[in-house]
Amino acid sequence: MEPLGAAAAAARIAAGDLTPSELTERCAARIAERDDTVRAWVDWDPRPPTEAAAARDRETPTGPLHGVPVGIKDIIDTADLPTQHGSPIFAGHRPATDAACVAALRAAGAIVLGKTATTEFAAYEPAATTNPHDPGRTPGGSSSGSAAAVADGMVPLALGSQTAGSVVRPAAFCGVFGFKASYGRADRRGIGAQAPSLDTLGWFARHAGDLAIALGVLAGPAEGGGDRIHQPEHPRVAVVRTDHWDQADADTRTAIETAAARLADAGAEVDELETPEPFPGLTDAQTTIQAFEAAETLGPLRELHEDDLSESLRALLDTGAAIRPEAHVAALALGEDARSRATELFERWDVLLTPAARGAAPRGLDSTGDPVFCRAWTLLGTPVLAVPGLRGADGMPVGVQLVGRPGGDRRLIDLGGRLHTLLA
């Protein structure tokens, strides 16, 4: 049976054709069947969502996600489940309250199915999760569990976060939509911080319409009218290969060419765009900001729990501690300059088409892949979307990345849905 998306499930529940308990049981059955291999969930326990679903059964549907199960990345606070940040330091830790995003989902009628696996403090040390298309490959990180759970049909919608490429990359590797909202648009209260100048809420789904419903719940209407701009019949698409194009493998290069060609065939205005100044420096600037702020944010934990931190996290903190404050300030200034120029860029283009990752998910589970094609856009603060639908030479998913105008989150999701229709 094809797993339901969030919008379809909510519609059937509202029509009385499906109950929240029935849907939750389907999700739980899929987890029982597959999670020994995929390992997307942390300390999976079916009892809390079963009880929550029974309560939803007795309620009249009002919210747009009434009775729909959702997964929550395990750096996001939940009052009824532990939030452990992928680290033994927080084993069994129980927050006092829900994160703002979790509270918003519950208010919309959603059922928290459970916590999804994350890399250690949303950094680089892999979680136990495997890629649902091939358990010998990484699902990406840091939102590994959320992407894998959605891709495997365990849950229709799941929350993640992105500091470098932690939504786009796992979505591309697992073959689902992965959306990172405009920086600051969604409330981050209750989400574990790594680099506050970059940390942004995101979410995963198998259908673009489900992303749009979640956007309305988690972020509401955009300020400045970015989402109220008329959706063009023939969108203007700029292909941006970036200065890292030489790191893209044959699968990614083919994916970009295919996406561009199908958009053009469908009537879009498609052209090449050389990476303008100061954009070439954004990748290095993002790397500087992330390391510097991670050292500040997580450094105190190291003083108390040195032996409980992975070697890769200690290396990140060492790198950050060695960065001079002036370099951090300069990197932030470069990002601000680029954001001001992005406004002009999106006067000419509706969306940028660019690689999501170097290629398909790498073999092995000792790395989550390289976020090189995501770092610049995360620093820019624009909404970004990984669009699935293509496969590499070996049959693994290969996504492409769309970058939208600041505040134009809903418009980007709609364009991504149109592209997916052309690719699928």
URQUIFEN-V389801 format. One record per backbone hydrogen bond with DSSP energy under -0.5 kcal/mol. CO is the residue of the C=O (numbers start at 1). NH is the residue of the N-H. Records with the same first field share a line. If there is no record, write none. Layout:
BEGIN
CO=NH + NH
END
This chain:
BEGIN
5=9
6=10
7=11
8=12
9=13
10=14
11=15
12=16 + 17 + 18
13=16
19=23
20=24
21=25
22=26
23=27
24=28
25=29
26=30
27=31
28=32
29=33
30=34
31=35
34=37 + 38
35=39
38=130
40=117
41=43
45=49
46=50
47=51
48=52
49=53
50=54
51=55
52=56
53=57
54=58
55=58
56=59
63=66
65=68
67=69
68=111
69=157
70=113 + 114
71=159
72=116
73=75 + 76
74=85
75=192
77=99
78=95
84=87 + 90
85=121
87=90
88=91
90=93
93=83 + 95
99=103
100=104
101=105
102=106
103=107
104=108
105=110
106=109
108=65
109=67
110=112
111=70 + 113
114=72
115=42
116=74
117=145 + 146
119=122
120=123
124=126
125=120
131=134
134=131 + 137
136=364
137=131
142=119 + 144
143=147
144=148
145=149
146=150
147=151
148=152
149=154 + 155
150=153
156=206
157=71
158=204
159=73
160=202
162=200
165=169
166=143
167=171
168=172
169=173
170=174
171=175 + 176
177=205
178=386
179=181 + 203
180=384
182=185 + 186
188=191
189=100
190=77 + 192
195=198 + 199
200=162
201=181
202=160
203=179
204=158
205=177
207=210 + 211
208=212
209=213
210=214
211=215
212=216
213=217
214=218
215=219 + 220
218=187
222=225
223=226
225=228
230=232
235=237 + 269
236=350 + 351
237=239 + 271
238=240 + 353
239=241 + 273
242=245
244=247
245=248
249=253
250=254
251=255
252=256
253=257
254=258
255=259
256=260
257=261
258=262
259=263
260=264
261=265
262=266
263=268
264=267
268=270
269=237
271=239
276=279
278=281
279=282
281=285
282=286
283=287
284=288
285=289
286=290
287=291
288=292
289=293
290=294
291=295
292=296
293=297
294=298
295=299
298=301 + 302
299=303
300=304
301=304 + 305
302=306
305=308
306=309
310=314
311=315
312=316
313=317
314=318
315=319
316=320
317=321
318=322
320=323
324=327 + 328
325=329
326=330
327=331
328=332
329=333
330=334
331=335
332=336
333=337
334=338
335=339
336=340
337=341
338=342
339=343
340=344
341=345
342=346
344=347 + 348
345=348 + 349
350=405
351=238
352=354 + 403
353=240
354=401
358=249
362=138
364=138
371=374 + 375
374=378
375=379
376=380
377=381 + 382
378=381
381=183
383=404
384=180
385=387 + 402
386=178 + 388
387=400
390=398
392=395
396=392
398=390
399=356
400=387
401=354
402=385
403=352
405=408
407=409
408=412
409=413
410=414
411=415
412=416
413=417
414=418
415=419
416=420
417=421
418=422
419=423
420=424
END
